Amino acid sequence: MSLDAAKEFFSCLALRNTPGLGPRSWKSILQAYPSAFAAVSDARNWAERKILPKNRAEAFLQEPWRPAAEAEYRAVRAAAGQVRVLTWFDPRFPGRLKEIPDPPVLLYCQGDVSLLKNPAVAVVGARECTLLGLRSVERISADLSRFGVTVVSGMAAGIDRQAHQSALGGVGSSIAVLGAGLDVHYPPENEDLRCALEAQGLVVTEFGPGTRPEARNFPVRNRIISGLSLGVLVAEAAARSGSLITARLASEQGREVFALPGPLGQPTFAGCHKLIKQGAALVENAEDIIRALRFQFASELASVPSALPRKEDTAATQQDPVAPPVRPQSAPVGGRLLPDSLTDSERALLARLSTDAKLHIDVLTQALGEDASAMSRRLLVLELQGLVRQWPGMYYSLA
């Protein structure tokens, strides 16, 4: 950790460990400064700048936070190499979390932090669930991940576990948000899943090392699950399930809420039916979710760069870094006129599809020199625009 990163980290710990300051206060403070270190260094002026009341600024200056912040700082530094720390101003810190009213000031991570930039959908539900719920979540989570969408959940038993397991096999993968420190492996029966997530997905928490999985942590954790996501699917939940808290938080954050219907009279689906009555979207498959979020998905997926840029794209950039690329205007493909807004990569993909009835995604990735993740994103964008059709077995053709 560099000196600047260490200063940012310790400054965030100071804010988080000050009694009387919560996530809303952290956000107000950090939005007023170019760095967390600049924010805490200017604490004497918080009241004058109308960031916080004078009494709360004075409380911070008395440094009640120092013992806890120093202890957590030492614990994290001792685990260097095993834990990544993303503070508020780190470019890898997820922008969607900054949008919510009460964001965390930092995240501890193990795994692939690039997943935080992916379009994501949360899938949550009951620990004690039915076979119907498990099978539905297995199918929906696998399909979302296959489309390049990251599945977010809480790594609990039941629905959460199934959501993670099914998503890990696809290009979207999965993110687990914990209600404990990264060094606390809970629940113990999910140790195999935890290892898989660290290797193929991502595990995150805002709680410091040694934090036990106390009941009060999980509602706090749930705001991050919904905050990381464009929408939340409640797959199976009783009338008083904790998953309904996540759904409520999602609604307050401006996220879409989806619910999976179940058999009438089945208690473990009563919460889902309640959500549907309150206006949640009834969904039966991943396509229902993608259609509902098509505009958000198209915007986010189009903005995610390819993991492996094509050589010709790189060469063009090096030859003329100033002049914008000239695209053909409404060039027809397969007898249809294409939107001018398509990128060169999307046009090349459509041109390739126009020469064959159906092509497997592996053939497309090899032909166009992109990895599977980037190709899945492009195909999803084109499918959402009605230009591409997906067939069973990951085959594609023009729509």
C-alpha positions in Angstrom: 0.0 0.0 0.0 1.5 3.4 -1.0 1.7 6.3 1.3 -1.2 8.1 -0.3 -3.3 5.0 -0.3 -2.5 4.4 3.4 -3.5 8.0 4.2 -6.8 7.6 2.4 -7.5 4.3 4.2 -6.7 5.7 7.6 -8.9 8.8 6.9 -11.8 6.6 6.0 -11.3 4.5 9.1 -11.4 7.7 11.2 -14.7 8.7 9.7 -16.2 5.2 10.1 -15.2 4.8 13.7 -16.5 8.2 15.0 -19.5 7.8 17.2 -22.4 9.9 15.9 -21.2 9.8 12.3 -23.0 7.4 10.0 -23.1 6.7 6.3 -25.1 9.8 5.4 -22.6 12.0 7.2 -19.7 10.2 5.6 -21.2 10.9 2.2 -21.8 14.6 2.9 -18.2 15.0 4.1 -16.5 13.1 1.2 -18.6 14.8 -1.5 -17.2 18.1 -0.4 -13.5 17.2 -0.8 -11.1 15.8 -3.4 -9.9 13.1 -1.0 -10.7 11.5 2.3 -7.4 12.8 3.7 -8.3 16.4 2.7 -11.7 15.9 4.3 -10.5 14.9 7.7 -7.7 17.4 7.6 -10.3 20.2 7.2 -12.6 19.0 10.0 -12.3 22.3 11.8 -14.1 24.0 8.9 -17.0 21.4 8.5 -19.4 23.6 10.4 -18.5 26.8 8.7 -18.8 25.0 5.3 -22.2 23.7 6.5 -21.2 20.1 6.0 -21.9 19.0 9.6 -23.2 20.8 12.7 -20.5 22.3 15.0 -20.9 19.8 17.8 -20.4 16.8 15.5 -17.3 18.4 13.9 -15.9 19.1 17.4 -16.6 15.5 18.4 -14.5 14.3 15.5 -11.6 16.6 16.4 -11.5 15.0 19.9 -10.4 11.8 18.1 -12.6 9.2 19.8 -12.1 7.1 16.7 -8.3 6.7 17.0 -8.0 3.5 19.1 -10.4 1.5 16.9 -9.1 3.0 13.6 -5.5 2.2 14.5 -6.3 -1.3 15.5 -8.2 -2.0 12.3 -5.5 -0.4 10.2 -2.8 -2.6 11.8 -5.0 -5.7 11.3 -5.5 -5.0 7.6 -1.8 -4.1 7.0 -0.9 -7.4 8.7 -3.0 -9.2 6.1 -1.4 -7.4 3.2 -1.6 -9.4 -0.1 -4.7 -11.2 1.1 -7.2 -8.3 1.3 -7.8 -5.4 -1.1 -9.0 -2.2 0.3 -11.2 0.1 -1.9 -11.7 3.5 -0.4 -14.2 6.1 -1.6 -11.9 7.8 -4.0 -10.4 4.7 -5.5 -11.4 4.5 -9.2 -12.4 0.8 -8.6 -14.9 1.8 -5.9 -18.3 1.1 -7.4 -20.1 4.2 -8.6 -23.5 2.6 -8.0 -22.8 2.5 -4.2 -22.0 6.2 -4.2 -25.5 6.8 -5.5 -27.3 5.4 -2.5 -28.2 7.7 0.5 -26.1 5.7 3.0 -23.0 4.2 1.2 -20.1 2.5 2.9 -16.9 4.6 3.1 -14.7 1.6 2.1 -14.9 -2.0 1.0 -12.6 -5.0 1.8 -12.4 -7.4 -1.1 -11.1 -10.8 -2.0 -11.3 -11.9 -5.6 -11.8 -10.2 -8.9 -12.6 -6.5 -8.1 -13.3 -5.8 -11.8 -16.7 -7.5 -11.3 -17.8 -4.3 -9.4 -17.9 -2.5 -12.8 -20.3 -5.1 -14.3 -24.0 -4.6 -14.6 -25.4 -6.6 -11.7 -28.7 -8.1 -10.4 -29.1 -9.2 -6.8 -30.8 -12.6 -6.1 -31.9 -13.1 -2.5 -34.3 -15.4 -0.7 -35.0 -17.9 2.1 -32.5 -20.2 3.8 -35.1 -22.8 4.3 -36.5 -23.1 0.7 -38.3 -25.4 -1.6 -36.9 -27.4 -4.5 -39.0 -25.2 -6.8 -37.2 -22.1 -5.5 -33.8 -23.7 -5.8 -34.4 -24.9 -9.4 -35.8 -21.5 -10.4 -32.8 -19.7 -9.0 -30.4 -22.1 -10.6 -31.9 -21.4 -14.0 -32.3 -17.6 -13.6 -28.8 -17.0 -12.1 -27.1 -19.2 -14.7 -28.8 -17.4 -17.5 -28.1 -13.9 -16.1 -24.4 -14.8 -15.7 -24.4 -16.3 -19.2 -25.6 -12.9 -20.5 -22.7 -11.2 -18.8 -24.7 -10.0 -15.8 -23.1 -10.4 -12.3 -25.2 -12.0 -9.7 -25.0 -10.4 -6.2 -26.1 -12.2 -3.0 -25.3 -12.7 0.7 -23.7 -16.1 0.7 -26.3 -17.5 3.1 -27.6 -21.1 2.9 -30.5 -21.9 0.6 -31.4 -19.4 -2.2 -28.2 -17.3 -1.8 -25.9 -20.3 -2.1 -27.7 -21.5 -5.2 -27.6 -18.1 -6.8 -23.8 -17.9 -6.3 -23.1 -21.4 -7.4 -25.1 -21.1 -10.6 -23.7 -17.7 -11.6 -20.0 -18.7 -11.1 -20.1 -20.9 -14.2 -20.9 -17.9 -16.5 -19.0 -14.9 -17.7 -20.9 -12.6 -15.3 -19.8 -14.6 -12.3 -21.0 -13.6 -8.8 -20.3 -11.2 -5.8 -21.0 -12.2 -2.2 -21.6 -9.4 0.3 -20.8 -10.4 3.9 -22.2 -9.4 7.2 -18.9 -10.0 8.9 -15.2 -9.5 8.5 -13.4 -11.2 5.6 -11.4 -13.3 8.1 -14.6 -14.7 9.6 -15.8 -17.6 7.4 -19.6 -17.7 7.9 -21.6 -19.8 7.6 -19.1 -22.7 8.0 -21.1 -25.0 5.7 -20.4 -22.6 2.8 -16.6 -22.9 3.0 -16.5 -24.6 -0.4 -18.5 -21.8 -1.9 -16.4 -19.1 -0.2 -13.3 -20.7 -1.8 -14.9 -20.8 -5.2 -16.0 -17.1 -5.0 -12.5 -16.0 -4.0 -11.1 -17.9 -7.0 -13.7 -17.1 -9.7 -15.8 -14.3 -8.3 -15.6 -11.7 -5.5 -16.3 -11.5 -1.8 -16.8 -8.0 -0.3 -17.6 -6.5 3.1 -17.5 -3.1 4.8 -16.8 -4.7 8.2 -13.3 -4.8 9.5 -11.2 -7.9 10.5 -12.6 -9.9 13.4 -16.2 -8.6 13.1 -18.5 -11.4 14.0 -21.7 -12.1 12.1 -24.1 -10.5 14.5 -27.7 -10.2 13.7 -27.6 -6.4 13.5 -25.0 -6.5 10.7 -27.2 -8.2 8.1 -29.8 -5.4 7.5 -26.8 -3.0 7.2 -25.1 -5.5 4.8 -28.3 -5.7 2.7 -28.1 -2.1 1.6 -24.8 -2.9 -0.2 -26.4 -6.0 -1.9 -29.1 -3.8 -3.3 -26.8 -0.8 -3.9 -24.4 -2.8 -6.1 -27.3 -3.9 -8.3 -29.6 -2.5 -10.9 -32.4 -4.6 -9.6 -33.2 -7.2 -6.8 -34.9 -10.5 -7.4 -36.6 -12.0 -4.3 -36.8 -15.6 -5.3 -38.5 -17.2 -2.3 -39.4 -15.4 0.9 -41.8 -15.8 3.8 -44.0 -13.0 4.9 -41.4 -11.8 7.5 -38.3 -12.7 5.6 -35.1 -10.6 5.9 -35.1 -10.6 2.1 -38.0 -8.2 2.2 -35.6 -5.7 3.9 -33.4 -5.9 0.9 -36.4 -5.4 -1.4 -37.4 -2.3 0.6 -33.9 -0.9 0.5 -33.8 -1.5 -3.3 -37.0 0.4 -3.7 -35.7 3.3 -1.6 -32.5 3.4 -3.7 -34.4 3.6 -6.9 -33.6 0.0 -8.0 -36.1 -2.3 -9.7 -37.7 -5.0 -7.5 -38.6 -8.4 -8.9 -40.4 -11.3 -7.3 -40.7 -15.0 -8.2 -44.3 -16.3 -7.8 -44.9 -19.6 -6.1 -47.7 -22.0 -5.3 -50.8 -20.5 -3.6 -50.7 -21.2 0.1 -47.0 -22.0 0.2 -45.7 -20.0 3.2 -42.2 -19.6 1.9 -43.5 -17.6 -1.1 -45.9 -15.4 0.9 -43.4 -12.6 0.9 -42.9 -12.8 -2.8 -46.7 -12.5 -3.4 -46.8 -9.6 -1.0 -44.2 -7.8 -3.0 -46.0 -8.4 -6.3 -49.2 -6.9 -4.7 -47.1 -3.9 -3.8 -45.9 -3.4 -7.3 -42.9 -5.6 -7.7 -42.5 -7.0 -11.2 -43.5 -10.7 -11.5 -40.7 -12.6 -13.2 -40.4 -16.2 -14.4 -37.0 -16.2 -16.1 -33.9 -14.2 -16.7 -35.3 -12.8 -19.9 -38.1 -11.0 -17.9 -35.4 -9.3 -15.8 -33.3 -8.3 -18.8 -36.3 -6.9 -20.6 -37.2 -4.8 -17.6 -33.7 -3.5 -17.2 -32.9 -3.3 -20.9 -32.1 0.4 -21.0 -29.9 0.3 -17.9 -28.1 -2.8 -19.2 -27.5 -1.4 -22.7 -26.0 1.8 -21.2 -23.8 -0.1 -18.7 -22.7 -2.9 -21.0 -21.8 -0.5 -23.8 -19.6 1.5 -21.5 -17.6 -1.6 -20.3 -14.4 -1.9 -22.3 -13.3 -5.2 -23.8 -10.9 -7.2 -21.7 -8.8 -7.9 -24.8 -9.0 -5.0 -27.4 -8.6 -6.0 -31.0 -5.2 -5.4 -32.5 -6.7 -3.3 -35.3 -8.5 -1.1 -32.8 -5.3 -0.5 -30.8 -3.3 0.2 -34.0 -5.9 2.8 -35.1 -5.7 4.5 -31.8 -1.9 4.7 -32.0 -1.9 6.1 -35.5 -4.4 8.9 -34.9 -5.1 9.5 -31.2 -7.0 12.8 -31.9 -9.3 12.2 -34.9 -12.5 10.3 -34.1 -13.2 7.2 -36.1 -15.3 7.5 -39.3 -18.2 5.1 -39.3 -20.2 4.2 -42.4 -23.7 5.7 -42.2 -26.4 3.2 -41.8 -24.6 0.4 -43.6 -27.0 -2.4 -44.4 -26.4 -5.9 -43.0 -28.5 -8.9 -43.9 -30.9 -6.7 -45.9 -31.6 -4.3 -43.0 -30.5 -0.7 -42.2 -28.5 -0.5 -39.0 -28.5 2.3 -36.4 -25.7 4.9 -36.8 -25.1 4.5 -33.0 -23.5 1.1 -33.4 -19.8 0.7 -32.7 -17.4 -0.6 -35.2 -17.1 -3.8 -33.1 -20.8 -4.3 -33.1 -21.0 -3.8 -36.9 -18.2 -6.3 -37.4 -20.1 -8.8 -35.2 -23.4 -8.3 -37.1 -21.6 -8.7 -40.4 -20.1 -12.0 -39.3 -23.5 -13.2 -38.2 -25.0 -12.2 -41.5 -22.9 -14.8 -43.4 -24.2 -17.8 -41.4 -27.6 -19.0 -40.2 -26.3 -19.7 -36.6 -22.9 -19.4 -35.0 -21.7 -20.5 -31.7 -20.2 -17.9 -29.3 -16.8 -19.7 -29.4 -16.7 -19.2 -33.2 -17.5 -15.5 -32.9 -14.8 -14.9 -30.2 -12.2 -16.6 -32.3 -13.2 -14.9 -35.5 -13.3 -11.4 -34.0 -10.4 -11.7 -31.5 -12.3 -11.0 -28.3 -12.7 -12.9 -25.1 -15.9 -14.6 -24.1 -16.9 -12.0 -21.5 -16.6 -9.1 -24.0 -18.4 -11.1 -26.7 -21.3 -11.9 -24.3 -21.6 -8.2 -23.5 -21.8 -7.2 -27.1 -24.3 -9.9 -28.0 -26.5 -8.9 -25.1 -26.5 -5.2 -26.2 -27.4 -6.3 -29.8 -30.1 -8.6 -28.5 -31.6 -5.9 -26.4 -31.8 -3.7 -29.6 -33.6 -6.5 -31.4 -30.7 -7.1 -33.9 -29.5 -10.5 -32.6 -31.3 -13.7 -31.6 -30.0 -16.3 -29.2 -30.6 -20.0 -29.7 -30.2 -22.9 -27.3 -26.6 -23.9 -26.7 -25.1 -20.4 -27.0 -25.7 -20.1 -30.8 -26.6 -16.8 -32.3 -28.1 -15.4 -35.5 -29.5 -12.2 -36.9 -32.9 -11.5 -35.4 
